Structure formats: C-alpha cells, structure tokens
Amino acid sequence: MKTRIRNLREDKDLTQKSLSEFLNISQVAYSYYELNKRSIPIELLSKLADFYNTSVDYLIYRTDEIRPYSKPNK
C-alpha cells in the first residue's frame, strides 16, 4: 500500500533524497517512513504537513480532506 507521503511526493515529482535533505534525515530513513517500516516522529509529520500545505491528520489517514485546518486568530 502506498502511503500518503509517497503519493504527495510523487505528485510533486520530488525524490526521496530531496525530502530527506529537507527533513535533515537520511534517504534510507525517509524510505522506511514511506514503506511503513518505521513510524514518523510527530516533528517530521508536522514539517511534512506544512511543506505539502495539508494537515497531519491527512497524512495519517484520519481525514480525507487535503486542505489544512484554518489557523486560529490570536
């Protein structure tokens, strides 16, 4: 089964290497996240959600709504 992070990466024609550099991790570690061989730390999920302009809930299949949540006014 493909993961959402893989689908999003492929949709933007990005490589695992480019995403791993953005996240400051090895390409092997990133590939394990895409293959569901390793859980993604919340900090990296948050960075990916911001990068793809979506929500962590979308990345982990808690919603099918790709649009991010609106940010509260301060």
QUIBELMO-V312573 format. One record per pair of residues at least 4 apart in sequence whose ideal C-beta (glycine too) atoms are under 6 Angstrom apart, sorted by the first residue. I is the first residue (numbers start at 1). J is the second residue. D is the distance in Angstrom with one decimal. If there is no record, write none. Layout:
{{I:J:D} {I:J:D}}
This chain:
{{2:6:5.0} {2:7:5.6} {3:34:5.4} {4:59:5.2} {5:34:5.9} {5:48:6.0} {6:34:4.4} {8:52:5.0} {9:14:4.8} {9:19:5.9} {14:18:5.1} {14:19:5.9} {16:20:5.9} {16:27:5.2} {16:30:5.1} {16:31:5.5} {17:27:5.0} {19:30:5.7} {20:25:5.2} {20:27:4.5} {20:30:4.0} {23:44:5.5} {25:29:4.5} {25:30:5.9} {32:37:4.2} {32:38:4.0} {33:38:5.9} {33:40:4.8} {40:44:5.2} {40:45:5.1} {45:56:4.9} {45:59:5.8} {49:54:5.4} {49:55:5.6} {49:56:4.8} {49:59:5.8} {53:68:6.0} {54:58:4.6} {54:66:5.3} {54:68:5.5} {55:68:4.9} {55:69:5.5} {57:62:3.9} {57:63:4.6} {58:63:5.6} {58:66:5.6}}
